[in-house]
Amino acid sequence: MYKVGYSRVDITPTEPIPLMGYGNPIRRISGPVLDPLYATCVAIGDESGSTVLMIGVDSTVPNYMGY
């Protein structure tokens, strides 16, 4: 018999964050949220104690470099 668990958490930033990429020569700040970002996990375990995790993250790379 397998045990299965699932979770999804909203990880959308609540405050504007600096953006990077797109050849960004100037400091750009994020605008309004168009689509939320999520972290999702599925865990599957069996009777022997083995567990597999499948993790998905809608990710961005905020610019914390200060430029």
Wavefront OBJ file of the C-alpha trace (Angstrom):
o trace
v 0.000 0.000 0.000
v 1.232 3.481 -0.835
v 0.832 6.680 1.139
v 0.490 9.836 -0.928
v 0.554 13.496 0.153
v 0.193 16.712 -1.826
v 0.691 20.366 -0.981
v 0.699 23.647 -2.903
v 1.803 26.940 -1.363
v 1.527 30.442 -2.825
v 5.049 31.944 -2.937
v 4.143 35.132 -4.816
v 6.138 38.089 -3.425
v 3.893 40.453 -1.472
v 6.074 43.502 -2.124
v 7.615 44.779 -5.370
v 11.053 43.275 -5.991
v 13.978 44.307 -8.220
v 14.023 42.467 -11.554
v 17.018 41.214 -13.489
v 17.559 39.899 -16.990
v 16.411 41.168 -20.364
v 19.663 43.140 -20.660
v 18.416 45.284 -17.806
v 20.602 48.433 -17.988
v 18.441 50.237 -15.435
v 16.960 49.176 -12.143
v 13.477 47.793 -12.848
v 10.950 46.946 -10.147
v 8.218 44.348 -10.515
v 4.725 45.593 -11.256
v 1.305 44.202 -10.406
v 0.959 40.435 -10.114
v -0.604 38.887 -13.213
v -0.320 35.246 -12.141
v 0.519 33.863 -8.698
v 3.663 31.765 -8.157
v 3.417 28.382 -6.432
v 5.621 25.717 -4.866
v 4.085 22.262 -5.248
v 5.132 18.949 -3.698
v 3.890 15.371 -4.026
v 5.236 12.716 -1.626
v 4.780 8.994 -2.269
v 5.848 6.442 0.329
v 5.594 2.675 0.563
v 5.447 0.113 3.367
v 9.239 -0.306 3.408
v 9.681 3.352 4.381
v 11.000 4.524 1.024
v 9.720 7.946 0.006
v 9.894 9.864 -3.252
v 9.350 13.634 -3.418
v 8.425 15.488 -6.585
v 8.852 19.229 -6.146
v 7.920 21.974 -8.587
v 8.577 25.679 -8.108
v 7.331 28.574 -10.220
v 10.516 30.510 -9.821
v 11.924 33.871 -10.491
v 15.380 35.090 -9.637
v 15.009 38.332 -7.734
v 17.954 40.664 -7.995
v 19.430 40.978 -4.539
v 22.750 42.168 -5.942
v 21.815 45.792 -5.363
v 22.050 47.040 -8.945
l 1 2 3 4 5 6 7 8 9 10 11 12 13 14 15 16 17 18 19 20 21 22 23 24 25 26 27 28 29 30 31 32 33 34 35 36 37 38 39 40 41 42 43 44 45 46 47 48 49 50 51 52 53 54 55 56 57 58 59 60 61 62 63 64 65 66 67
